[in-house]
Amino acid sequence: MKNSVSLLVSILLILASVLVLLIPAFENGYPLLFSDSGTYLSVGHRLFVPVDRPIVYGLFVRHLSLSYSVWFVVIAQALIVIYLFYRVLDSLIQQSRMTLLLLTFLLCSILSFFTGLDYYVSIILADIFSLSTILCLYLLFVLTKEKWLDLVIVSVLLAISLTVHLSHIPLAFGIMLACCLALLLRGKLKTNINPILLIGSASCLSILLLALLNFSLGFGFELSRTNNVIAATRYIESGIANDYLKEVCDNPEFDASYLELCDYVDQFHRWPAAGIYLYSLDSPIYLGDCDEEGWDYCWLEKNDAYGDLIADILQQEEYRNQYIELIFTGFWQQLTTFEHTHLISLPDFEHLIQKYYDADLEMFKNAKQTRETLHFDSKTTLEAYVVGLSILGFLVLIYFFRSRISNRLLFLIVIVFSALIVNAFICSALSNVIGRYQGRIIFLIPLLLLLLCIQIYYGRKKELIN
């Protein structure tokens, strides 16, 4: 009887955790949708590798939804977060399953009400797997061989996390570099060689499997089909490309593969953001008749030319220095820029829902987002205050209770802060400064504060008992 009650309470706590993580979806009446969500809703069913992102999250959406309802996808995302929080807590404090589940529920509740965690769980985007990448790396360091099942689960989660979004690959390697450096400085690199090799092997295998997946679907043995087009927008948006073209296009002998861009010198401001330049049909990307075979064909056709543009810009010291300066100024900006992106109404998605998720059609039609833009300004402001106060509280607690902080929590602190730094650097170097990029992991700072409070409390409780 006691075991039955314990099992029932455990199930109720997990269910309650799922519910609080999906509050934005319930308020909307349907899982949140971003403009990129349309690609993910369809490519898994069509087995089509997009030109601008991996197919893996599309396959995740297809199979987790059972081609029936997108609700199953966000529920799965909530369960992944719950599992990771539970395992992190289990690694830090030795408590019963019931206590750990209760603390997991408290973590989910606090972070859902005061940060953007629930936003990223409730949306059909690969962003929640940034959190998964970071916590999986930590868990693979601390899980023992006795917990082989958890090692398998976490390894699979890491493989999925790395392959749903290409930015997660350099993120993981950057975190690993920081971890190796921290272990080396403490003289513990050799004793942690096994988890390092495990993570390295799992990461390399994940990358290989992604290339093999693309190859098996007929899209070549490569990770990205058009990485140059996306990377070039950083130079275009910043004005570096315009300055370079203004200089070289005056030469009558200039005959580069991107010569057609010379006609747009001093006009690139018409596309003030990377997303506008990439997806507006009046963009230079769609010059000529390439779009007759689909907009993605234009990307494929222009990819090499944009790669030549990047190479030629970086060959000149003046523009190379400008780009390096852009990376560092963008880094500081990205590090402190986070928000919950407004979600515009997407009625055009109705045909996708009807085609692939027919059971969802009425819910989609009646959802709040179908009728209006969803704004999250107040939640973004609240999270900014919470993050600032969390940093302050974190520093105070570390100063007064540093003797009670376990090595594992210290290691998690290294991983989290290195992740925040690496993520900002990657985005500023390879993409653009966008609030969502840092917003998808900024709630890790309040999470650290909560974990620190939990460890201090249970450490003090243990002392009193002893």
FINU-437847 format. One line per 8 residues: number of its first residue (from 1); for each residue x, y, z of C-alpha. Coordinates in nm, 3 decimals, decimal comma. Example, Ala and Ser with C-alpha at 12.3 -4.5 7.8 and 13.67 -1.06 7.14 Angstrom:
% residues 2
1> 1,230 -0,450 0,780 ~ 1,367 -0,106 0,714
END
This chain:
% residues 466
1> 0,000 0,000 0,000 ~ 0,278 0,239 0,093 ~ 0,456 0,172 -0,237 ~ 0,137 0,235 -0,432 ~ 0,083 0,569 -0,259 ~ 0,446 0,665 -0,322 ~ 0,413 0,577 -0,691 ~ 0,089 0,775 -0,721
9> 0,241 1,083 -0,555 ~ 0,547 1,055 -0,780 ~ 0,326 1,047 -1,090 ~ 0,127 1,345 -0,964 ~ 0,446 1,545 -0,903 ~ 0,572 1,469 -1,254 ~ 0,233 1,561 -1,400 ~ 0,230 1,886 -1,200
17> 0,580 1,968 -1,325 ~ 0,469 1,912 -1,685 ~ 0,169 2,140 -1,633 ~ 0,370 2,433 -1,496 ~ 0,625 2,402 -1,776 ~ 0,346 2,423 -2,036 ~ 0,157 2,722 -1,895 ~ 0,223 2,940 -2,205
25> 0,087 2,666 -2,430 ~ -0,225 2,628 -2,215 ~ -0,280 3,003 -2,206 ~ -0,249 3,012 -2,584 ~ -0,472 2,710 -2,632 ~ -0,205 2,542 -2,843 ~ 0,175 2,495 -2,841 ~ 0,355 2,817 -2,930
33> 0,471 2,855 -3,290 ~ 0,761 3,058 -3,428 ~ 0,805 3,142 -3,795 ~ 1,067 2,865 -3,815 ~ 0,821 2,614 -3,669 ~ 0,657 2,563 -4,009 ~ 0,974 2,398 -4,138 ~ 0,991 2,165 -3,840
41> 0,623 2,072 -3,873 ~ 0,672 1,951 -4,230 ~ 1,027 1,832 -4,306 ~ 1,008 1,524 -4,085 ~ 0,709 1,398 -4,281 ~ 0,863 1,482 -4,617 ~ 1,209 1,348 -4,520 ~ 1,350 1,667 -4,666
49> 1,671 1,823 -4,532 ~ 1,618 2,203 -4,523 ~ 1,886 2,432 -4,660 ~ 1,896 2,639 -4,343 ~ 1,886 2,384 -4,059 ~ 1,921 2,010 -3,978 ~ 1,627 1,774 -4,023 ~ 1,667 1,607 -3,681
57> 1,426 1,828 -3,486 ~ 1,176 1,786 -3,770 ~ 1,204 1,409 -3,723 ~ 1,169 1,460 -3,347 ~ 0,845 1,652 -3,406 ~ 0,712 1,396 -3,651 ~ 0,774 1,090 -3,436 ~ 0,695 1,240 -3,095
65> 0,370 1,382 -3,229 ~ 0,281 1,040 -3,372 ~ 0,167 1,245 -3,672 ~ -0,139 1,314 -3,460 ~ -0,088 1,607 -3,223 ~ 0,188 1,861 -3,162 ~ 0,092 1,858 -2,795 ~ 0,289 1,534 -2,757
73> 0,603 1,719 -2,867 ~ 0,590 1,989 -2,599 ~ 0,495 1,729 -2,338 ~ 0,806 1,532 -2,438 ~ 1,015 1,850 -2,410 ~ 0,876 1,907 -2,060 ~ 0,957 1,549 -1,959 ~ 1,315 1,589 -2,084
81> 1,360 1,900 -1,868 ~ 1,207 1,724 -1,568 ~ 1,434 1,422 -1,612 ~ 1,746 1,639 -1,640 ~ 1,655 1,849 -1,335 ~ 1,586 1,531 -1,136 ~ 1,921 1,379 -1,232 ~ 2,111 1,701 -1,156
89> 1,949 1,717 -0,811 ~ 2,026 1,351 -0,751 ~ 2,392 1,418 -0,828 ~ 2,408 1,703 -0,575 ~ 2,209 1,580 -0,275 ~ 2,143 1,231 -0,144 ~ 1,769 1,227 -0,088 ~ 1,471 1,000 -0,152
97> 1,295 0,984 -0,487 ~ 0,995 1,166 -0,342 ~ 1,209 1,452 -0,214 ~ 1,390 1,483 -0,545 ~ 1,063 1,489 -0,740 ~ 0,922 1,752 -0,505 ~ 1,234 1,966 -0,551 ~ 1,213 1,913 -0,928
105> 0,857 2,041 -0,920 ~ 0,969 2,347 -0,720 ~ 1,250 2,418 -0,967 ~ 1,012 2,388 -1,263 ~ 0,753 2,609 -1,093 ~ 0,989 2,887 -0,987 ~ 1,171 2,897 -1,319 ~ 0,843 2,887 -1,514
113> 0,690 3,176 -1,323 ~ 0,999 3,398 -1,307 ~ 1,205 3,310 -1,618 ~ 1,154 3,202 -1,978 ~ 1,198 2,828 -1,922 ~ 0,828 2,759 -1,983 ~ 0,838 2,966 -2,304 ~ 1,111 2,748 -2,455
121> 0,949 2,424 -2,340 ~ 0,612 2,526 -2,487 ~ 0,734 2,628 -2,833 ~ 0,799 2,414 -3,140 ~ 1,165 2,506 -3,173 ~ 1,494 2,328 -3,108 ~ 1,598 2,593 -2,852 ~ 1,516 2,386 -2,543
129> 1,790 2,145 -2,650 ~ 2,050 2,411 -2,569 ~ 1,962 2,348 -2,204 ~ 1,973 1,974 -2,269 ~ 2,320 1,998 -2,426 ~ 2,461 2,176 -2,122 ~ 2,306 1,956 -1,853 ~ 2,385 1,635 -2,042
137> 2,752 1,732 -2,055 ~ 2,751 1,781 -1,679 ~ 2,571 1,453 -1,612 ~ 2,807 1,250 -1,828 ~ 3,089 1,375 -1,606 ~ 2,924 1,278 -1,278 ~ 2,715 0,967 -1,352 ~ 2,880 0,645 -1,240
145> 2,895 0,314 -1,426 ~ 2,641 0,169 -1,185 ~ 2,382 0,402 -1,335 ~ 2,437 0,262 -1,682 ~ 2,076 0,315 -1,790 ~ 2,098 0,687 -1,712 ~ 2,430 0,701 -1,897 ~ 2,260 0,557 -2,204
153> 1,962 0,793 -2,177 ~ 2,181 1,100 -2,126 ~ 2,411 0,998 -2,412 ~ 2,113 0,963 -2,646 ~ 1,979 1,300 -2,530 ~ 2,319 1,457 -2,594 ~ 2,327 1,309 -2,946 ~ 1,982 1,452 -3,021
161> 2,071 1,786 -2,864 ~ 2,388 1,825 -3,072 ~ 2,217 1,743 -3,401 ~ 1,892 1,940 -3,375 ~ 2,079 2,271 -3,411 ~ 2,427 2,319 -3,557 ~ 2,517 2,588 -3,300 ~ 2,507 2,320 -3,030
169> 2,813 2,146 -3,174 ~ 3,060 2,434 -3,118 ~ 2,876 2,510 -2,792 ~ 2,952 2,160 -2,663 ~ 3,315 2,167 -2,774 ~ 3,362 2,511 -2,618 ~ 3,220 2,389 -2,287 ~ 3,441 2,079 -2,301
177> 3,748 2,295 -2,358 ~ 3,659 2,505 -2,053 ~ 3,601 2,191 -1,845 ~ 3,932 2,038 -1,948 ~ 4,110 2,361 -1,861 ~ 3,941 2,375 -1,519 ~ 4,028 2,011 -1,449 ~ 4,386 2,066 -1,564
185> 4,427 2,362 -1,329 ~ 4,300 2,151 -1,040 ~ 4,516 1,855 -1,135 ~ 4,216 1,629 -1,200 ~ 4,230 1,594 -1,576 ~ 4,369 1,238 -1,571 ~ 4,111 1,114 -1,322 ~ 3,832 1,243 -1,547
193> 3,971 1,105 -1,872 ~ 3,695 0,842 -1,905 ~ 3,400 1,087 -1,912 ~ 3,601 1,315 -2,142 ~ 3,654 1,028 -2,384 ~ 3,287 0,927 -2,354 ~ 3,165 1,278 -2,429 ~ 3,415 1,323 -2,711
201> 3,317 0,990 -2,867 ~ 2,944 1,058 -2,832 ~ 2,985 1,405 -2,984 ~ 3,193 1,287 -3,281 ~ 2,957 0,996 -3,340 ~ 2,658 1,233 -3,334 ~ 2,819 1,457 -3,595 ~ 2,900 1,154 -3,813
209> 2,545 1,021 -3,781 ~ 2,402 1,359 -3,884 ~ 2,616 1,359 -4,199 ~ 2,517 0,998 -4,269 ~ 2,151 1,082 -4,218 ~ 2,172 1,365 -4,471 ~ 2,354 1,133 -4,711 ~ 2,097 0,854 -4,671
217> 1,818 1,098 -4,759 ~ 2,001 1,201 -5,075 ~ 2,134 1,541 -4,961 ~ 2,507 1,475 -4,947 ~ 2,750 1,371 -4,674 ~ 2,760 1,708 -4,497 ~ 2,625 1,881 -4,189 ~ 2,485 2,191 -4,357
225> 2,375 2,245 -4,714 ~ 2,419 2,624 -4,724 ~ 2,625 2,741 -4,428 ~ 2,791 3,020 -4,632 ~ 2,465 3,201 -4,707 ~ 2,376 3,224 -4,339 ~ 2,729 3,318 -4,228 ~ 2,750 3,597 -4,488
233> 2,455 3,782 -4,334 ~ 2,679 3,877 -4,040 ~ 2,902 4,071 -4,280 ~ 2,607 4,218 -4,468 ~ 2,406 4,326 -4,164 ~ 2,710 4,493 -4,003 ~ 2,801 4,693 -4,314 ~ 3,141 4,526 -4,362
241> 3,031 4,366 -4,689 ~ 2,900 4,698 -4,819 ~ 3,230 4,876 -4,744 ~ 3,426 4,598 -4,912 ~ 3,204 4,592 -5,222 ~ 3,216 4,970 -5,251 ~ 3,593 4,944 -5,274 ~ 3,630 4,652 -5,517
249> 3,328 4,703 -5,743 ~ 3,476 5,024 -5,891 ~ 3,750 4,814 -6,049 ~ 3,639 4,740 -6,410 ~ 3,837 4,414 -6,403 ~ 3,655 4,289 -6,093 ~ 3,480 3,964 -6,185 ~ 3,403 3,766 -5,870
257> 3,131 3,502 -5,837 ~ 2,929 3,751 -5,631 ~ 2,957 4,032 -5,888 ~ 2,580 4,081 -5,891 ~ 2,599 4,218 -5,536 ~ 2,776 4,525 -5,673 ~ 2,437 4,652 -5,788 ~ 2,329 4,672 -5,423
265> 2,612 4,883 -5,281 ~ 2,467 5,132 -5,028 ~ 2,130 4,955 -5,053 ~ 2,177 4,670 -4,806 ~ 2,003 4,878 -4,539 ~ 1,678 4,775 -4,709 ~ 1,723 4,444 -4,526 ~ 1,822 4,561 -4,176
273> 1,824 4,216 -4,015 ~ 1,965 3,881 -4,115 ~ 1,624 3,717 -4,116 ~ 1,487 3,983 -4,350 ~ 1,780 3,947 -4,591 ~ 1,753 3,568 -4,592 ~ 1,380 3,532 -4,641 ~ 1,258 3,844 -4,826
281> 1,196 3,754 -5,188 ~ 1,334 4,091 -5,304 ~ 1,670 4,007 -5,143 ~ 1,974 3,967 -5,373 ~ 1,974 3,598 -5,278 ~ 1,679 3,550 -5,513 ~ 1,822 3,732 -5,813 ~ 1,763 3,562 -6,147
289> 1,522 3,280 -6,207 ~ 1,651 3,043 -5,938 ~ 1,331 3,079 -5,733 ~ 1,132 2,912 -6,009 ~ 1,246 2,582 -5,860 ~ 1,186 2,699 -5,502 ~ 1,350 2,954 -5,274 ~ 1,582 2,690 -5,129
297> 1,731 2,632 -5,474 ~ 1,850 2,995 -5,471 ~ 2,041 2,930 -5,150 ~ 2,210 2,627 -5,303 ~ 2,294 2,815 -5,619 ~ 2,441 3,115 -5,432 ~ 2,613 2,929 -5,146 ~ 2,957 2,909 -5,309
305> 2,943 3,275 -5,415 ~ 2,870 3,388 -5,059 ~ 3,154 3,166 -4,940 ~ 3,385 3,346 -5,184 ~ 3,259 3,680 -5,051 ~ 3,348 3,584 -4,692 ~ 3,692 3,453 -4,794 ~ 3,776 3,766 -4,994
313> 3,667 3,997 -4,712 ~ 3,878 3,811 -4,456 ~ 4,183 3,817 -4,680 ~ 4,208 4,194 -4,639 ~ 4,351 4,302 -4,306 ~ 4,131 4,611 -4,273 ~ 3,806 4,418 -4,303 ~ 3,938 4,121 -4,108
321> 4,010 4,353 -3,817 ~ 3,663 4,502 -3,849 ~ 3,514 4,154 -3,830 ~ 3,720 4,063 -3,522 ~ 3,609 4,385 -3,356 ~ 3,250 4,301 -3,453 ~ 3,281 3,962 -3,286 ~ 3,392 4,108 -2,954
329> 3,147 4,399 -2,949 ~ 2,872 4,156 -3,050 ~ 2,984 3,915 -2,780 ~ 2,932 4,165 -2,499 ~ 2,599 4,268 -2,650 ~ 2,478 3,910 -2,692 ~ 2,593 3,814 -2,343 ~ 2,345 4,059 -2,190
337> 2,071 4,049 -2,454 ~ 1,792 3,803 -2,387 ~ 1,419 3,817 -2,445 ~ 1,108 3,619 -2,524 ~ 1,051 3,691 -2,891 ~ 0,705 3,815 -2,983 ~ 0,514 3,546 -3,167 ~ 0,319 3,677 -3,465
345> -0,005 3,526 -3,584 ~ 0,063 3,246 -3,830 ~ -0,265 3,161 -4,005 ~ -0,068 3,028 -4,304 ~ 0,028 2,729 -4,089 ~ -0,329 2,602 -4,106 ~ -0,260 2,392 -4,415 ~ 0,036 2,224 -4,240
353> -0,170 2,144 -3,933 ~ -0,454 2,011 -4,146 ~ -0,219 1,798 -4,356 ~ 0,001 1,647 -4,086 ~ -0,181 1,698 -3,752 ~ -0,550 1,683 -3,838 ~ -0,652 1,623 -3,475 ~ -0,509 1,966 -3,386
361> -0,693 2,168 -3,649 ~ -0,974 2,306 -3,432 ~ -0,739 2,384 -3,144 ~ -0,507 2,568 -3,383 ~ -0,794 2,771 -3,527 ~ -0,912 2,870 -3,179 ~ -0,565 2,942 -3,037 ~ -0,491 3,294 -2,920
369> -0,183 3,316 -3,144 ~ -0,391 3,240 -3,455 ~ -0,587 3,560 -3,390 ~ -0,318 3,796 -3,262 ~ 0,050 3,850 -3,187 ~ 0,161 3,721 -2,848 ~ 0,372 3,969 -2,650 ~ 0,605 3,879 -2,364
377> 0,750 4,216 -2,263 ~ 0,653 4,189 -1,897 ~ 0,798 3,839 -1,867 ~ 1,123 3,952 -2,031 ~ 1,149 4,244 -1,787 ~ 1,076 4,017 -1,492 ~ 1,342 3,770 -1,602 ~ 1,598 4,049 -1,637
385> 1,543 4,148 -1,272 ~ 1,548 3,784 -1,160 ~ 1,875 3,717 -1,342 ~ 2,036 4,028 -1,193 ~ 1,922 3,943 -0,841 ~ 2,026 3,581 -0,891 ~ 2,380 3,685 -0,977 ~ 2,393 3,904 -0,665
393> 2,246 3,635 -0,442 ~ 2,472 3,374 -0,596 ~ 2,784 3,575 -0,515 ~ 2,669 3,643 -0,158 ~ 2,593 3,275 -0,088 ~ 2,922 3,161 -0,236 ~ 3,110 3,407 -0,016 ~ 2,937 3,302 0,309
401> 2,884 2,930 0,239 ~ 3,174 2,839 0,011 ~ 3,280 2,559 0,246 ~ 2,948 2,382 0,187 ~ 2,961 2,387 -0,190 ~ 3,041 2,044 -0,330 ~ 3,292 1,987 -0,606 ~ 3,009 1,871 -0,831
409> 2,820 2,196 -0,791 ~ 3,141 2,391 -0,853 ~ 3,187 2,190 -1,170 ~ 2,828 2,265 -1,278 ~ 2,895 2,635 -1,214 ~ 3,197 2,616 -1,446 ~ 2,989 2,445 -1,714 ~ 2,700 2,692 -1,693
417> 2,906 3,009 -1,703 ~ 3,132 2,874 -1,976 ~ 2,815 2,785 -2,171 ~ 2,683 3,140 -2,137 ~ 3,014 3,282 -2,260 ~ 3,065 3,032 -2,543 ~ 2,707 3,066 -2,663 ~ 2,736 3,447 -2,682
425> 3,067 3,419 -2,865 ~ 2,938 3,167 -3,119 ~ 2,629 3,374 -3,195 ~ 2,828 3,695 -3,237 ~ 3,086 3,527 -3,461 ~ 2,873 3,301 -3,680 ~ 2,528 3,453 -3,665 ~ 2,377 3,772 -3,528
433> 2,291 3,924 -3,192 ~ 1,938 3,800 -3,124 ~ 1,774 3,798 -2,781 ~ 1,635 3,448 -2,824 ~ 1,983 3,298 -2,860 ~ 2,088 3,391 -2,507 ~ 1,734 3,373 -2,372 ~ 1,725 2,998 -2,430
441> 1,987 2,942 -2,155 ~ 1,991 3,256 -1,938 ~ 1,756 3,091 -1,687 ~ 2,046 2,865 -1,593 ~ 2,169 3,145 -1,365 ~ 1,857 3,139 -1,143 ~ 1,873 2,759 -1,162 ~ 2,225 2,767 -1,017
449> 2,110 2,993 -0,733 ~ 1,826 2,753 -0,650 ~ 2,058 2,452 -0,660 ~ 2,303 2,635 -0,435 ~ 2,026 2,710 -0,184 ~ 1,911 2,347 -0,193 ~ 2,260 2,214 -0,131 ~ 2,323 2,459 0,154
457> 1,989 2,367 0,315 ~ 2,041 1,991 0,299 ~ 2,405 2,026 0,400 ~ 2,299 2,222 0,709 ~ 2,022 1,972 0,781 ~ 2,273 1,686 0,765 ~ 2,501 1,865 1,010 ~ 2,216 1,911 1,258
465> 2,122 1,544 1,236 ~ 2,482 1,436 1,289
END
